[in-house]
Amino acid sequence: MNTHPMRWPRRGLYAITPDEPSTARLLARVEPVLLAGAALVQYRNKCVDEGLALEQARALRDLCAHHGIPFIVNDDVALAAAVQADGVHLGSADTLIADARAQLGDGAIIGASCYNDLALARAAVAAGADYVAFGAFYPSGTKPAARRAPLSLLQDTAMLGVPRVAIGGITPANVGPLLQAGADLIAVIGGLFDNSDTGTAARSYISRLEEFSA
C-alpha cells in the first residue's frame, strides 16, 4: 500500500514502456528518458508472464525511485501493490477505481482511460481518479484499432479539475494542437522507444511541452 505519496507533476511527458522481454535492456532504454526529464513512467507489457512482469516492475520501480519519478503500473492493481508502485492506470474493463484506491491507499496515483467518452471521464473523476486519459488522437502503431478522440474533448473536460492525458500516435511534430487544446500530459510509447536514442526522443517532446508552457 502506498502510504507515502510521491509528489507528481501535473504536466509533462508520460512515458509508457514497450513490450521488452529483457529486463536489462528495458532499464537501459528507460533510464535516458528519466534523465531527460519525464514526468511519469508507466509499466506496460502485454507479452510477459507474471514472474517476468514482477521482475520488470520491481526493477523499474527502483529505477524511477532513484530518479524521483513516479512509477505507474498498467491495469494490474495486484502487481502495483506487490512492487509498491506509486499508482495504477486502469482501462474501462479493469478493476474499479474505488477498489484500486482501497488496495493502494489514499496516496496512490490512479488514472483512467476514457478513450473518446466524456461521460466516462466524468464518472472516473467522480469515483476518485487523479487523472483521465483520452485517445487515440492520431493513428497509433501500438493500438491500430483504437477509437479516435477529437481535440474538442480536451477542451470539454477542462472543468473536471484533474490533469488530462493525451495518447495515440503523438510525435513532437503533431503535439502542438493537443497542448493548445489543453492536454496536460503527453503519453508516448512508440515515439520514444522506437528510437535507438530514447533520451534524445524524450527531449524532443519535452522541448515542445516547454514551448507551450512558456
C-alpha positions as CSV (number, residue, x, y, z in Angstrom):
1,M,0.0,0.0,0.0
2,N,1.3,3.5,-0.9
3,T,1.3,5.3,2.4
4,H,4.0,7.8,1.4
5,P,2.6,9.6,-1.7
6,M,5.2,11.0,-4.1
7,R,4.6,14.5,-5.4
8,W,3.9,14.2,-9.1
9,P,4.0,16.8,-11.9
10,R,0.6,17.5,-13.4
11,R,2.2,18.4,-16.7
12,G,4.9,16.8,-18.9
13,L,5.9,13.7,-20.8
14,Y,4.3,10.5,-19.7
15,A,6.5,7.6,-20.8
16,I,4.9,4.2,-21.3
17,T,7.2,1.2,-21.6
18,P,7.3,-1.0,-24.7
19,D,6.9,-4.8,-24.8
20,E,10.5,-5.7,-24.0
21,P,11.5,-9.2,-22.8
22,S,14.9,-8.3,-21.5
23,T,14.8,-6.5,-18.1
24,A,18.3,-5.2,-18.5
25,R,17.5,-3.8,-21.9
26,L,14.2,-2.3,-20.7
27,L,16.1,-0.4,-17.9
28,A,18.7,0.8,-20.4
29,R,16.0,2.1,-22.7
30,V,14.0,3.8,-19.9
31,E,16.8,5.5,-17.9
32,P,17.7,8.0,-20.6
33,V,14.0,9.0,-20.7
34,L,14.1,9.6,-16.9
35,L,17.3,11.6,-17.2
36,A,15.7,13.7,-20.0
37,G,13.0,14.8,-17.6
38,A,10.0,12.5,-18.0
39,A,7.1,13.4,-15.6
40,L,5.8,9.8,-15.1
41,V,6.6,6.3,-16.2
42,Q,4.1,3.6,-16.8
43,Y,5.0,-0.1,-17.0
44,R,3.0,-1.8,-19.7
45,N,4.0,-5.1,-21.1
46,K,1.4,-7.4,-22.7
47,C,3.8,-10.1,-23.7
48,V,5.3,-11.4,-20.4
49,D,4.3,-13.9,-17.7
50,E,3.6,-13.0,-14.1
51,G,7.1,-13.7,-13.0
52,L,8.8,-11.5,-15.5
53,A,6.2,-8.8,-15.0
54,L,7.1,-8.8,-11.3
55,E,10.8,-8.7,-12.0
56,Q,10.5,-5.9,-14.5
57,A,8.0,-3.8,-12.5
58,R,10.2,-4.1,-9.4
59,A,13.3,-3.1,-11.3
60,L,11.6,-0.1,-12.9
61,R,10.1,0.9,-9.6
62,D,13.6,1.1,-8.1
63,L,15.0,2.9,-11.1
64,C,12.2,5.5,-11.0
65,A,12.5,6.0,-7.3
66,H,16.2,6.6,-7.7
67,H,15.4,9.4,-10.1
68,G,12.5,10.7,-8.2
69,I,10.0,9.9,-10.9
70,P,6.5,8.5,-10.1
71,F,6.0,4.9,-11.3
72,I,2.7,3.6,-12.5
73,V,1.6,0.1,-13.4
74,N,-0.8,-0.5,-16.3
75,D,-4.0,-2.4,-15.5
76,D,-2.7,-4.7,-12.7
77,V,-3.6,-3.5,-9.2
78,A,-2.1,-6.6,-7.6
79,L,1.2,-6.0,-9.3
80,A,1.2,-2.3,-8.4
81,A,0.7,-3.3,-4.8
82,A,3.3,-6.0,-4.9
83,V,6.1,-3.6,-6.1
84,Q,4.8,-0.6,-4.1
85,A,4.2,1.4,-7.2
86,D,3.2,5.0,-6.9
87,G,-0.1,4.2,-8.7
88,V,-2.0,2.3,-11.4
89,H,-3.6,3.1,-14.7
90,L,-7.0,1.5,-15.4
91,G,-9.0,0.8,-18.5
92,S,-12.7,0.6,-18.6
93,A,-12.6,-3.2,-18.2
94,D,-10.1,-3.3,-15.4
95,T,-10.5,-3.0,-11.6
96,L,-12.9,-0.4,-10.3
97,I,-11.3,2.9,-9.2
98,A,-12.7,2.6,-5.7
99,D,-11.3,-1.0,-5.4
100,A,-7.9,0.1,-6.6
101,R,-7.9,3.0,-4.1
102,A,-8.8,0.6,-1.3
103,Q,-5.9,-1.6,-2.2
104,L,-3.3,1.0,-3.0
105,G,-4.1,3.7,-0.4
106,D,-5.1,7.4,-0.5
107,G,-1.6,8.4,-1.7
108,A,-1.7,6.3,-4.9
109,I,-2.0,8.0,-8.3
110,I,-4.9,6.4,-10.1
111,G,-5.5,7.2,-13.7
112,A,-8.3,6.1,-16.0
113,S,-8.5,5.5,-19.8
114,C,-11.6,7.4,-21.1
115,Y,-11.0,6.9,-24.8
116,N,-13.3,9.3,-26.6
117,D,-16.0,9.3,-23.9
118,L,-16.8,12.5,-21.9
119,A,-19.3,10.6,-19.7
120,L,-16.7,8.0,-18.8
121,A,-14.3,10.8,-17.8
122,R,-16.9,12.4,-15.5
123,A,-17.6,9.0,-13.9
124,A,-13.9,8.3,-13.4
125,V,-13.3,11.7,-11.7
126,A,-16.4,11.2,-9.5
127,A,-15.0,7.8,-8.5
128,G,-11.7,9.4,-7.5
129,A,-9.4,9.2,-10.5
130,D,-6.4,11.5,-10.2
131,Y,-6.1,12.0,-14.0
132,V,-8.1,11.0,-17.1
133,A,-6.6,9.9,-20.4
134,F,-8.0,10.3,-23.9
135,G,-7.1,9.0,-27.3
136,A,-6.1,7.9,-29.7
137,F,-5.8,11.3,-31.2
138,Y,-3.7,10.2,-34.1
139,P,-3.2,6.8,-35.7
140,S,-1.4,4.5,-33.2
141,G,1.1,1.9,-34.0
142,T,0.6,0.3,-30.6
143,K,-3.2,0.2,-30.9
144,P,-4.1,0.4,-34.6
145,A,-7.8,-0.2,-33.9
146,A,-8.1,2.3,-31.1
147,R,-11.1,4.6,-31.0
148,R,-10.2,8.1,-32.2
149,A,-10.8,11.1,-30.0
150,P,-11.5,14.6,-31.1
151,L,-9.4,17.6,-30.0
152,S,-12.5,19.2,-28.6
153,L,-12.7,16.5,-25.9
154,L,-9.6,18.1,-24.2
155,Q,-11.3,21.4,-24.2
156,D,-14.7,20.0,-23.0
157,T,-13.0,18.3,-20.0
158,A,-11.2,21.3,-18.6
159,M,-14.0,21.6,-16.0
160,L,-13.2,18.2,-14.5
161,G,-10.3,19.7,-12.5
162,V,-7.8,16.9,-13.0
163,P,-4.9,16.5,-15.4
164,R,-5.8,15.4,-18.9
165,V,-3.5,12.9,-20.7
166,A,-3.4,12.7,-24.5
167,I,-2.3,9.4,-26.1
168,G,-2.2,7.8,-29.5
169,G,0.3,8.4,-32.3
170,I,1.8,11.6,-30.8
171,T,5.0,13.0,-32.2
172,P,6.9,16.2,-31.5
173,A,5.6,17.4,-34.9
174,N,1.9,16.9,-34.1
175,V,1.8,17.5,-30.3
176,G,1.1,21.2,-30.7
177,P,-2.7,21.1,-31.3
178,L,-3.1,18.8,-28.3
179,L,-1.3,21.2,-26.0
180,Q,-3.2,24.1,-27.3
181,A,-6.5,22.2,-26.7
182,G,-5.5,21.7,-23.0
183,A,-3.6,18.4,-22.7
184,D,-1.5,18.4,-19.6
185,L,0.4,15.2,-20.0
186,I,1.5,13.6,-23.3
187,A,1.7,9.8,-23.2
188,V,4.1,8.2,-25.6
189,I,5.3,4.6,-26.3
190,G,6.5,4.2,-29.9
191,G,7.6,7.8,-30.3
192,L,10.1,7.2,-27.6
193,F,11.0,3.5,-27.7
194,D,11.0,3.0,-31.5
195,N,14.1,5.3,-31.4
196,S,17.6,4.0,-30.8
197,D,18.3,7.1,-28.7
198,T,15.4,7.3,-26.3
199,G,16.9,10.2,-24.4
200,T,17.0,12.4,-27.5
201,A,13.5,11.4,-28.4
202,A,12.3,12.4,-24.9
203,R,14.0,15.7,-25.1
204,S,12.2,16.5,-28.4
205,Y,8.9,16.1,-26.7
206,I,9.9,17.9,-23.6
207,S,11.1,20.9,-25.6
208,R,7.8,21.1,-27.3
209,L,6.0,21.0,-23.9
210,E,8.2,23.8,-22.7
211,E,7.3,25.9,-25.7
212,F,3.7,25.7,-24.8
213,S,4.3,26.3,-21.1
214,A,6.3,29.5,-21.6
